[in-house]
Amino acid sequence: MEPSLKKSTSVNDVPFHGWKVRLDHTFKEKWKPFDRPRFHEIITLIGMFLRYFWYWLKLKLAGKSVFIDQLCPLQCQQIYGVPMGGLGGGTIGRGWKGEFCRYQLIPGMYEHHTVLANQFIVTIRNKEGTVYQQVLSPHKPKGSSLSAWKWGFNDANAHYTALYPRSWTVYDIPEHGVKLICRQVSPVIPNDYQDSTLPCAVFVWQVENSSSEDLDISITFTFKNGMGCSMDRLGGCCTESFNASFGEHSVSGVKIHQSFKDMPCTYGLGVLKKEGVTASYKLEWNPVGTGGSLWHELLHQGQLSTSSESGKSETTRRGKEIACAVCAKLTVCSGETRTTEMCLVWDMPRICFGAAEQEYYRRYTRWFGREGKAAAQLCAYALSKYNDWEERINKWQSPILDNTDLPAWYKSALFNELYYVSDGGTVWVDADFKSRPGHTPVSPAVVNPTQQVQEYGKFAYLEGQEYRMYNTYDVHYYASFALAMLWPQLEICILYDIAAVVPYEDAEPIKHLFDGNVDMRKDAGCVPHDMGDPDDEPWERVNAYLVHDTVNWKDLNLKFVLQVYRDYLLHDNDLQLLSAMWPIVQAAMERGLKQDTDGDGIINNCGADQTYDTWKMIGASAYCGGLWLAALKATCEIATVLGEVEQHDKYLSVLQLGKKSYQEKLWTGSYYRFDTSSRKCSESIMSDQLAGYWYLRASGIEQDVFPHDCILQALRTIYEHNVLQFENGSMGAVNGMQLDGQPESFCLQGEESWTGTSYALAATMIQEGMVDEGFHTAEGVYRTVYDRLGLGFQTPEALFARRKKYRSLAYMRPLSIWAIQWALEKVQPL
């Protein structure tokens, strides 16, 4: 969807750039989740399928969920827009048609439900009375619930613009000369480590009256308890009115008190009090009834019946639900524009993960307390501060949005893909915690005494909403550029947490699903795959990934080393950081030396032992071999900075040998072959073959490892084959391409297109001056995901074009689009 041709005149007007869609839009294609590999793969994987099924069944019977549920994947819902909330305090999703959907309040666990009772209603009155009342939703629900309400707003008269962390929905009501613009604002602000943690969103309603008469116009915000699931009916909920203030700003509203899995959570709905705005509320109503009482109050009075007195409802019994509402009424004279502000907050200060062994405190509680009594104050604070937030958001985004050298689609993609930093099952907690009786933690990641973690807290986000593992490090390698550029202190916190568990051993026996072998959960001296499952006990039990034993993976240790060097430079050449990481770097590299089984200076793969976890690499490989050479170079640079001459010389000698072997064994004259096995796929062109070089160049290391003419030729080959010959160049890069122009069919992952690696490839191209090629590659991903398939704000890991399937909705890796911005700002400015 292209931007409209009308430029905005105010920083808060509907922006020219962003993802734009009319509410009557329908997507022509609806893909399905990936369900089965090819027959020849099924034969080799049948043992794993059987082990997985019994594991899945065992957890289901125990009332638990699987870290990757391949039997019940998420179905495509082409509804999502900009989510609400800051970083780490939980999120509530919004649909582009106005739905309140996709709740992540229980840390890391999602409820993908749309709640009918959560709506905005407009009432228009003239001197004769109410002339118009309408739910601002194009949906027309069936059944008796809320049947007294008027549904079905004319979707041809409304349009939506998303530019994360804000969105704009414009509702035209031409028969009454009224236009409503709802601006949704969440406090997601780069380099802000306080307000960016807040669990809230502000709705700024701009009301325009172009009619010939003065009008009273009311906006009513309705909301119910829960998340649209069975927990809503457990009882124990009540509502309570409140008045609160912050500075010169006063707010009135209603709170909903409830608990999710014994974790208290209070919703707060507030209206900013100001001259010309009459605030009122309805303390309680039945969200599964007809809604007639609330509807008729608005219809006859233009506001709700309770406006000043305080009160508290009775507590609900099991099987019952409860809802509340707030209303802002304002008089808008003919030709006038007025605004009113509302907010939604959720105060859930103390959280536990699935195993409930430790109690953590969300980061925002540093300023709003841990008692669960902050909802009213959060409302007042948000409604007093949102102008400042928007000023800072504009200051951050404007240089990019105003840069005429950047394509319009890129400006939308860059900011909208950032949704995942908040809506990736994200948690951000203080470093201190409370252990439940009998559960003293033993993992050094739980008790991390480093000053960095103590000051900025612990941050974690999921590999994917369907791939439930925190801080999956082989994927974070790609996604980390978003944090590195925007919240670098959080990137450093993750680095310290990963480093803390490298020397740690967890001898718990784990049966791995791929081969059925029983191995220890975590071996000493290796980087963990991930920091744990939110349905278990993250940080305490790492490596929730049970498919393979990742102790022998070839990429994890190398990616850690490369991130250490990049983050050292990012952190103003922080010698303290580098010194703290040096023993871990050495341990990681020593493990790598042992993986060079033939002494040629390159580590050897022995199967699906890297981020492409079904795509087997045998012997020397372009992907891991390139990562190894890059890590060797980074280690030499670190050793030089720290004055470790002997270590520098040791790794330099391996690097010199490895460079020679890499060229001789893998360079074909136009690209680096997939691996050195004798299989047909060994000659495939892998789109991600330069992943190691990409990081070196991003870290400012010029040509010293890979011949530059080979890099350029490889990029041209990848572009010509993996991009242009794949789906007519319209879908990014296919992971593997054969020389005859057919996608690699030896393995599922070879014929997939990975959205995040395509963005990383585009960044690599742009770093080398192939700007047009890079933008064209990345544009294919964005256009396919957002405009063609309706998968915006849930960008999947993989697209399987041949079968029109996707895999793993809402995935971490597409945050790598920020590597493009890194390239444009730090390596290859336009």
Secondary structure, DSSP 8 states (H G I E B T S, - for coil): ----S---SSTTS--SSSEEEETT---S---EE-----HHHHHHHHHHHHHHHHHHHHHHHTT---SB-SSS-----TTB---B--SSB-EEEEBTTS-EEEEE-STT--EEEE-TT-EEEEEEEETTEEEEEEES------SSTTTTS-----GGGEEEEEETTEEEEEEEEGGGTEEEEEEEE----TT-SSGGG--EEEEEEEEEE-SSS-EEEEEEEEEESSSSSGGGGS---EEEEEEEEETTEEEEEEEEEEEETTEEEEEEEEEEE-TTEEEEEEEEE-TTS--HHHHHHHHHHSS-SBSS---B-----TT---EEEEEEEEEE-TT-EEEEEEEEEEE--EE--TT--EEEEETTHHHH-SSS--HHHHHHHHHHHHHHHHHHHHHHHHHHHT-TTS-HHHHHHHHHGGGHHHHTT-EEEEEEEEE-TT-----TTTS---HHHHHH-EEE-BSBSSB--BT-HHHHHHHHHHHHHH-HHHHHHHHHHHHHHTT--EEEEEE-TTT--EEEEE-TTS--S-S--TTS-TTTS-----SS-GGG-SSHHHHHHHHHHHHHHHTTS-HHHHHHHHHHHHHHHHHHHHT-TTSSSS--EEES-SSSTTS-EEESBHHHHHHHHHHHHHHHHHHHHHT-HHHHHHHHHHHHHHHHHHHHHHB-SSSBBSBSSSSGGGG-EETTTTHHHHHHHHTT--SSSS-HHHHHHHHHHHIIIIITTSGGGTS---SEE-TTS-B--SSHHHHSEEHHHHHHHHHHHHHTT-HHHHHHHHHHHHIIIIIIS--TTS--SEEEGGGTEEESSSBSGGGGHHHHHHIIIII---
